[in-house]
Amino acid sequence: MSATTLPPNYSAWLVPALQRIQQEFGYLKRESLEEAALDLDVPLYRLQAVASFFPHFRLAPPKKIALNICR
């Protein structure tokens, strides 16, 4: 196996890919996950499995925060 060929179970590059998506959108958009799955050549379910394992990944948009300040 060459240095550029990754073994099929290698997933150290999945977390950084998910972090980039979440940083851009604030959560893991389904469309972005599908695009990343194609780019990384991994099944979508594998990305979703990694995302659901770590609690800091959000699979839905964060709720809006209403802040009221009274003087």
N, C-alpha and C positions, 0 to 999 in steps of 0.2 A: 504494500500500500504506500503510495507516495505521500509526501508531506502536504500536498494540496488536497488530497482526497480524505474526507472526514468519514469516520466509521458511521454506520446508520443510526446508532443510538447517541451520538454526540449532540448535546443540547446546550452547551455553554454559551452559544451565540443566540439562543432563542430569547433569553431574558433581556439582553441589551436591545434586541429588536422590539420587544414588547415595551420596554421603557421609552424608546424613541417615539413610538405611537402614542403612548399615554402622555408623554410630555407635550406632544404637538396638539392633541385634542382634549386632554384632560381625562380621558377614559379610552378604552380599547374599542374603537368603532368596528363594527362587523365588516364593513367594506375594507377597512385598512388591514384587518386580520386576514381577510381573503387575499388581498394583494401581497401581504408579507408571506403568506403560505406559498404563493406561486413563486415569489422572488427567492425564497429560501429553499424551495423544493422540498417542503415538508407538508404533511396533511394538516388541514385546518384543525382537526380534532386535537392534534398534538400541541398546537399553539394554545388552544383553549384549555387543555389540560394543565399546561404550565401556568397560564394566567389564573386559573381557578385555584391552583395550589398556593400561590403567594397572596396574602391578604391585602397587600398594597396596590394590587392591580384592580381597576374598576372596569366591569363589563357593561355598565350603564352610565349615562351622564350623571355627574354629581348634581345633587339637588341645589336649587338656587337658594342663596342666603339672603334673607331680608334683615337689614340692620336699621333699627330705628333709634335715633338719638334724641333725647329730650333735654332741653335746657331749662 
